[in-house]
């Protein structure tokens, strides 16, 4: 990846080593819970680029001197600036100047309406003459990685109702290249969904199931277990098909929840074990409802 950080750029020739050191420090924190060892990865040290596995080239983050330099020929630009419409607009407009046509402009906002951000970016590009007639328009999407990025295969995505087509396909294809899975998260209305005031507030089981999944994704205990599972899977995947075949679902996912992960009722202990993956996470009532779905899946 290419990175622009205003504070780092001030250090000139030493900025690259400082960026390497910061990244290595973040990656080293994963070893506090033993994740690097579980995955068979090396623990980075010093200010050299991290080499996860012996015999592989290092992972590089190129420290750049401007937004336009970092965005050169980019398929996607990710910003992490303050949640201010004009600041985000200016960053994206500078990025579009050197990025590829139709670049995905990924924002970390949870509260600014994506449609509004897209509108101000489009207007600024038209005024500056950067948006040529017939050229692919840059697309604003919501995207947030979860820490530690190396061991969390999930990414929060926010898309507007009008982005269910090619925008969604392009974003998911990029995430697939990074071996990431997406889940839609719009807790503060950035996607622009509006509930009809007269709509029935009753939540059917599918809605409840969906909400329980989102709670689980953000639950620290479940997140920790997912990271351990991801580390074990990475080590086995690297070792080859035989190691993957020998890794049982029980070994990776065989943990027991304290309460049912769908209804979250204290008087409904999770006594039903999933035949799919080994999780014991559902009370009998919710397990029955899950089994009635067209494609039953474990909520975890």
C-alpha positions in Angstrom: 0.0 0.0 0.0 1.0 3.7 -0.3 0.4 5.9 2.7 0.3 9.7 3.2 0.4 11.0 6.7 0.9 14.7 7.1 2.8 14.5 10.4 5.1 11.7 9.1 5.8 13.5 5.8 7.5 16.4 7.8 10.3 14.1 8.7 11.5 13.7 5.2 14.1 11.0 4.6 13.4 9.3 8.0 9.6 9.1 7.4 9.7 5.7 5.8 11.6 4.1 8.7 9.3 5.7 11.2 6.2 4.3 9.3 7.8 0.8 9.3 8.4 1.1 13.0 4.8 2.2 13.8 3.4 -0.7 11.7 5.8 -3.2 13.3 4.8 -2.0 16.8 1.1 -2.6 15.9 1.7 -6.0 14.5 3.9 -7.0 17.5 0.9 -6.3 19.8 -0.7 -9.4 18.3 1.9 -11.5 20.0 0.6 -10.4 23.4 -2.3 -12.9 22.8 0.0 -15.4 20.9 -1.7 -14.8 17.5 1.6 -14.5 15.6 2.9 -17.8 17.1 -0.4 -19.6 16.4 -0.3 -18.4 12.7 3.4 -19.4 12.4 4.3 -15.8 11.6 7.4 -13.9 12.5 7.4 -11.1 15.1 8.6 -7.9 13.4 11.4 -5.8 15.0 13.1 -2.5 14.3 12.2 -0.3 11.4 12.5 -2.8 8.5 9.5 -3.9 6.5 7.7 -6.9 8.1 8.2 -10.3 6.5 5.4 -12.5 7.8 6.9 -15.8 6.7 10.5 -16.8 6.0 11.2 -17.1 2.3 8.5 -14.5 1.4 9.0 -10.9 0.3 8.2 -8.3 3.0 4.9 -6.5 3.2 5.5 -2.9 2.2 3.8 0.4 3.1 5.3 3.1 1.0 5.5 6.5 2.8 4.5 9.3 0.4 4.8 13.1 0.5 1.2 13.9 -0.7 -2.2 12.5 -1.2 -1.8 12.6 -5.0 1.5 10.7 -4.8 -0.1 8.0 -2.5 -3.2 7.7 -4.9 -1.2 7.3 -8.1 -2.9 4.6 -10.3 -5.0 3.4 -7.2 -8.1 1.3 -7.6 -9.2 2.4 -4.1 -8.4 5.3 -1.8 -9.0 5.0 1.9 -9.2 8.1 4.0 -8.9 8.4 7.8 -9.3 12.2 8.4 -11.6 14.0 10.8 -15.3 13.6 10.2 -15.8 16.9 8.4 -17.4 17.0 5.0 -15.1 19.7 3.5 -11.9 17.9 4.7 -13.0 14.6 3.3 -14.0 16.3 0.0 -10.7 18.0 -0.4 -8.7 14.7 0.2 -10.8 12.8 -2.3 -10.6 15.5 -5.0 -6.8 15.5 -4.7 -6.7 11.7 -4.8 -8.9 11.5 -8.0 -6.3 13.6 -9.9 -3.9 10.7 -10.0 -6.0 7.6 -9.3 -7.6 5.4 -11.9 -10.9 6.3 -13.6 -13.9 5.2 -11.5 -11.7 4.8 -8.4 -13.5 3.7 -5.2 -13.3 6.5 -2.6 -13.6 4.7 0.8 -14.5 6.8 3.8 -14.4 5.8 7.4 -17.4 8.0 8.4 -20.3 6.5 10.2 -22.4 9.7 10.4 -21.9 11.8 7.3 -24.4 10.8 4.5 -22.5 9.0 1.8 -24.8 10.6 -0.9 -24.0 14.0 0.4 -20.2 13.3 0.3 -20.5 11.9 -3.2 -22.4 15.1 -4.2 -19.8 17.5 -2.9 -17.0 15.5 -4.5 -18.8 15.4 -7.9 -19.4 19.2 -7.7 -15.8 19.9 -6.9 -14.5 17.7 -9.7 -16.8 19.4 -12.2 -15.7 22.9 -11.1 -12.0 21.9 -11.3 -12.5 20.3 -14.7 -11.2 17.0 -13.5 -14.3 15.0 -14.3 -14.3 14.6 -18.0 -17.4 13.8 -20.0 -17.8 10.0 -20.6 -15.2 9.1 -18.0 -16.1 6.7 -15.1 -17.2 8.7 -12.1 -15.3 8.1 -8.8 -17.6 6.3 -6.3 -17.8 7.1 -2.5 -18.3 4.0 -0.3 -18.1 3.4 3.5 -15.3 1.1 4.6 -13.8 0.4 8.0 -11.2 -2.3 8.9 -11.3 -3.9 12.3 -8.1 -4.2 14.5 -6.0 -6.2 14.5 -6.4 -6.1 10.7 -4.0 -9.1 10.1 -6.3 -11.4 12.1 -9.8 -10.0 11.6 -11.1 -11.3 8.2 -14.1 -9.0 8.5 -14.5 -5.5 7.2 -17.4 -3.1 7.8 -19.0 -1.8 4.6 -21.6 0.9 4.2 -23.4 1.3 0.8 -26.3 3.5 -0.2 -29.5 1.8 -1.6 -28.3 2.9 -5.1 -25.0 1.0 -4.8 -26.3 -2.5 -4.9 -25.0 -3.0 -8.5 -21.5 -2.5 -9.9 -20.2 -0.4 -7.0 -20.9 -3.3 -4.6 -19.4 -5.9 -7.0 -16.2 -3.8 -7.5 -15.7 -3.3 -3.7 -16.3 -6.9 -2.8 -13.9 -8.1 -5.5 -11.2 -5.9 -4.0 -11.9 -7.2 -0.5 -11.7 -10.7 -1.9 -8.2 -10.0 -3.3 -7.3 -9.0 0.3 -8.9 -12.2 1.7 -11.5 -10.1 3.6 -15.2 -10.7 4.0 -17.7 -7.8 4.3 -20.6 -7.2 6.5 -23.0 -4.2 6.1 -22.9 -1.8 9.0 -24.9 1.5 9.1 -25.5 2.3 12.8 -25.7 6.0 12.3 -27.6 6.4 9.0 -24.7 7.2 6.7 -26.3 5.0 4.0 -29.4 7.2 3.9 -31.9 4.5 4.9 -35.0 6.1 6.5 -37.6 4.1 8.5 -41.2 4.9 7.7 -42.7 6.4 10.9 -45.9 4.4 10.4 -44.1 1.1 9.8 -44.7 -1.9 12.0 -41.9 -2.0 14.6 -42.2 -5.8 15.1 -38.9 -7.6 14.4 -39.3 -10.9 12.7 -36.8 -13.7 13.3 -34.7 -12.8 10.3 -34.3 -9.3 11.5 -33.4 -10.5 15.0 -30.9 -13.0 13.5 -29.3 -10.2 11.5 -29.0 -7.9 14.5 -27.5 -10.7 16.6 -24.8 -11.2 14.0 -23.9 -7.5 14.1 -23.7 -7.6 17.9 -21.4 -10.7 17.7 -19.1 -9.1 15.2 -18.5 -6.2 17.6 -18.4 -8.3 20.8 -14.8 -8.4 22.3 -15.0 -12.0 23.5 -16.2 -13.3 20.2 -13.7 -11.1 18.3 -10.9 -12.6 20.3 -12.0 -16.1 19.5 -12.4 -15.3 15.8 -8.8 -14.0 15.8 -7.4 -17.2 17.3 -9.4 -19.2 14.8 -8.1 -17.1 11.9 -4.5 -17.6 13.1 -4.9 -21.4 13.2 -6.5 -21.4 9.8 -3.7 -19.4 8.3 -1.0 -21.7 9.7 -2.9 -24.8 8.4 -3.6 -23.2 5.0 0.1 -22.4 4.6 1.1 -26.0 5.6 -1.0 -27.5 2.8 -4.2 -29.5 2.1 -3.2 -32.3 4.6 -2.9 -29.8 7.5 -6.3 -28.2 6.5 -8.0 -31.6 6.4 -6.5 -32.5 9.8 -7.9 -29.3 11.4 -11.3 -30.2 12.8 -14.1 -27.6 13.2 -14.2 -28.4 16.9 -10.5 -27.4 17.3 -11.0 -24.1 15.5 -14.5 -23.1 16.5 -15.4 -25.4 19.4 -16.3 -22.9 22.0 -19.5 -22.5 24.1 -21.4 -19.2 24.5 -22.7 -18.1 27.9 -26.1 -17.0 26.6 -28.0 -17.6 23.3 -26.5 -15.4 20.6 -29.8 -14.8 18.9 -32.3 -13.9 21.6 -29.8 -12.9 24.3 -32.2 -14.1 27.1 -30.5 -14.9 30.4 -33.1 -17.7 31.0 -32.3 -19.3 27.6 -28.9 -21.0 27.9 -27.2 -22.2 24.7 -27.6 -26.0 24.9 -27.8 -26.8 21.2 -24.6 -27.7 19.3 -24.3 -26.8 15.7 -23.7 -29.8 13.4 -22.1 -27.4 10.9 -19.2 -26.0 12.9 -19.4 -27.3 16.5 -20.5 -24.0 18.1 -22.8 -24.3 21.1 -24.4 -21.0 20.8 -28.2 -21.4 20.6 -31.1 -22.1 22.9 -33.5 -24.8 21.8 -36.2 -22.3 20.6 -33.8 -20.3 18.5 -32.1 -23.4 17.2 -35.5 -24.6 15.9 -36.0 -21.3 14.2 -32.6 -21.4 12.6 -33.3 -24.9 11.3 -36.5 -23.7 9.6 -34.6 -21.2 7.4 -34.1 -22.0 3.7 -30.3 -22.1 4.2 -29.6 -22.8 7.9 -26.2 -21.3 9.0 -24.6 -20.9 12.4 -25.1 -17.3 13.6 -21.4 -17.1 14.5 
